[in-house]
């Protein structure tokens, strides 16, 4: 018996050691394949940002040499950084995958999005355009790069997050209470616990899932993976000189969309972006980090999440993200 035990231990020790990135990668690939196997018409959201770039590499590892079993979709606010759009188009062309682009501008022309003023952030309006695209193509699963460490509302959400036929998310239905208290019967729509990576993918017509394969990753994991895989990301993520103004504790980039106010002095600093969303609400941080390794070191030391440090729309209130997600935001 001891000889069998010793052989088993020797076989185990002979296995190559796996890093935490290998485990995270394996989990994400499993989730992507689960979507492909269980969902009839999924789509992968790809914006050209760092998280969606990582997601695209994971999809390559999950399905190559075959083509992806889903198209790529980007909801363009019209206020994106040009470097991000350029990388989005180049990466989709390089892979030879279908890229669908739907814009907030189109929703404004249709009248489904109405802004209070021309310079208003279009970040929230993405929800409308996304739901219109999901309805247009009858997608039953939308795969995205959201992570639990980004924000408290996202920390509540399942990896397979159910959305009703209005595209809404109910945070109260994230707790393990699957019994319908009114008739004492099991209600698979009401609660979707995920023990041992058992995912409930069932939806009715008009409903859909939001799927987050890198939900368990952190910002540090993302940058370590980018470094390991040598992934190209928009240059905005690395330190560069840029004109900014200081506003409400944030560095606001000086652009046509975010011009300085009369009483704001313009400074030129060495900065980088931790996230690259809509220009109207995305701010850089002071930094000299110019490589993934340097960014990883900087990220390990920070005590503020990337959204908390750089997103103006998340500072309006503690519940701003949760409200947007209830309305269909990713």
N, C-alpha and C positions, 0 to 999 in steps of 0.2 A: 504493500500500500504506500509506504514511504517512497519507494522508487517511482511509482506513478506520480506522486505529488511532486517529487524533485524534477521529473521530466516536464510536468505541466508548468512548474515555475521557470524552468530553463527555457521552454518555448515562449512563455510570456516575456521573459527578459530579452529574448532575441528579437522581439518585435521592435520596429523603429519607434522612437519616442515621438509623441504628437504634442504640438503646442496648443495653447488655448485657441489660436486662430484656426488650426485644423479642425477643432471640434465645432467652432462657430460656423466655419465654412460647410462642414458636413451637415449640420442641422439646416442651414439655409438651402442647400441643394436638395435635401429631403423635402422641405416645404415646397420648393418650386416644382419638384416632380409630383408632389401630392396635388398641387393645383392643376397641373397638366393632366393628371389621371382622373381627377374627380369633377373638374369644372368643364362645362361644355364650351364656353366662349370667353376665355380670360384675356386680359391685356396687361402689359407691363408699363407702368408710368416711368418715362425717361426724360429728365429735364436737362441733363448735362451737368448737374451738380455732383458733388463727391459721393453721396450715398447712392444715387442712381447709377453712377459709374461702377461702384462696387457691385451693385445688384446685377448689372449687365455682365460683369465678369463671372459672377456666380451662375448666371443663366448659361453662359458659354460652357462652363464646366459641367453643368447639369445636362445639356442637350447636344453639344457638338459631338460629332461632325454633322448631325442633322440640323435643320433649321429650327428656330424657336417655334414652339407650338402656340405662339401668341404674337400679335403685333406690338409695336411700341407706340405709346401715346404721350404727347406733351400738351399741357394746357398753358398756352402762351398769354401772359398778361399784356404784352406789348411794351412792358417796362423791364424787360430782362437785360442783363449785361450782354453786350455783343460777343464777348469772349466765350460766354457760356453757350449761346446759340450756335456759334461756330463749331465748338467741340461737339455739341449734340448732333449736328448734321454730319460732321466728319466721322464720328463713331458709328452712326447708323449706316452710313454709306460703306464704311470699312467692313462692317459685318454683313452687309447685304440684306438687312432686315427691313421690313416695312415700318415706316415712321408716319403716324397720323398726328397732325397738328391741328388743334382747335384753339381759337383765340377768344379772349374776352372782348376784343374789338367787335367780333362777329355778334356776340351776345348783346353788346351795346346797340349795334345797328338793328338787331331784331327787336329791341326793346325789353328783353328779358333781364338785362342788367341796366340799372339807372344809377348814375353817380350823382352825389349831391353837389359836387364841384369838379371841375376838370382836373385839378391836381390831387384829387383823392386817391389813396392807395387802392390798387386793384386786387390786392392779395385776397381779401374776403370774397370778391366777385368770382374768383376761380371756382368756387363751389358750384355756382350756377352752370358755368361752362362745362365743368367736369360731369355733372349730372346729365346735361344735355348730350354730351358725347357718349356716356354710358347708355342712355336711352336710344340714341341714334344707331348704335352698333349692337345693341342688346347684349352688352358685356355682363357676365354673371360673376366675374371676379376681377378686381383691379389690384394689381400687385405694386407695392410702393416701398420706398426706402425709409419710412418712419422708424424711429427707435424709441424705446421706453425712457432712455436717459435724457431725452430732449426736453420733456415738459411733463408736468404732473398729469394732465389729461391723457397724454399718450401712454403714461405708465399704467393706466387703468385698463387699457384696451387689450383684447385678445389678439393672438397672431392671426387667426381667422376671425375678423370682426364683422358681425352681421349688420347690414343696413336694410331698412325696410323699403317699401315701394315708393317712399318719398325721398330716399337716399339718406335718411336720418339715422343717427347713432344714439342709443339710449344708454348712458353710463350706468344707470341703475341695474341694468341687466347684465352686468359683468360679474356679479357675485354668484356663487354656486347655489341657486335656489330654483331648480328646474321644474318644480311642481306648481301647477296652476292652482292657486289657493281657492278659486271659485268652484271648480268641479273636481279637484283632487286628481287630475290626470296629468300625465307627462306632456309638457309643451316644448318641443325641440326649438321653436322660434324664440321662446322666452329667455332661456339660459343656455349657454354653450360652454361648459367647462372643458378644459383641455388637459386631462390627466395623461401622463406618459405619452405626450405627443399624439394623442388621439383627437383628430380635428373633425368637427362637424361642418361639412361643406354644403349641406342641403339648403336650398332656397326655393321659394315659389316664384312664379312668373312675375317679373317687375322688381323683385328683390335682388340684392347682390351682396358679395363679400368684398371687404377690403383686406388684403393679405400683406403681412409685414414679415418677410423672411429674415430681416436683420433686426428684428425687434429687440433681441437680447444683446445686441452689440452696443458698445459705447463709442463715443467720439474717438477715444484713444485707439480702440480696436480698428476702427475704420482707417485711421491714418497709418497704423502698423501694417494693415493689409494692403493699403495703397503702396506703401514702401516695398513690401515683400513681393507684390505682383508687378511692381514698376508701372503702375497705371498712370496714364496722362490725365491731368485735371486742369481746369482753367487756371491761367496764370494769376487770377485774382486771389487764389488761396495762398499764394506765397507773398512774402514781404516785397513791397514796392512803394515808391513815393507817390503820394496822392494828396490833393487839396481836400481839407475837411473843415467843418465847423463843429464846435462843441454845443450840444443841445440836449437838455434833460439827462445829463450824465452819459450821453452817447456821442460817438464821433460820426457825424453825418457827412457822407461824401458829397462834394460839390459837383452837381450834374445839372443838365437842363431840367430834369424832373425834380431835383432837390436843390434849388439855388439857395445861396445864403440870404438870410434876412438882413435888413439894413443895419441892425445893431450887432451883427455877428462877425467878428474878425475871422478871416480865412487863414488857416495854417497849412503848411505842407509837412507831412509827417511820413515816417516809414510805417506802413500798415499792411494788414492782410485781412481777408474775409474768412470767418469761420463757417459761414453759410452764405449762399448766393441766390437769394430769392428776388422778389420784386424790388427794384431800385428804390421805390418810394418808402420802403420800410426796413431796408437791410443796411446795417452799419458795419464798418470794419473795426478792428482793434489795433492798438499800437503793437508792433511786432517787428523783429528782425529775422524771424524764422523763414528760411528759404528752401528747405528740403523737408520731405516727409519725416525724417528722423528728428530734425530740429522742432518741427511742429508737434511731434509726439511728446518730446520732452516738455515743451511749453504747455501742452494739453494736460499732461500728468500733474502739473503744478497748479492749474487753475481751479478755482472754487466756484465758478459761475458757469452754468450750462451755456452752450452756444447760442440758444435762442434768448436766454435771459440777458446775455451780454451784447447781443447784436440786433435784436428784432424789436422795432418800435411798436409794432402792433400787438406784441405780447405784454407790453407794459401798461396797457390801458386799464387792466384789472387782473386779479388773480385767476378769474374764470374765463378770460377772453378766448383762450384756445378751446376750452370745453364748449363754449357757446358756438364757436365756428364749426366744431366737429358735429354738434347736434344738427346743424343746418346742411351738412354734407361735405364739409372741408375734409381734406385728407388727414 
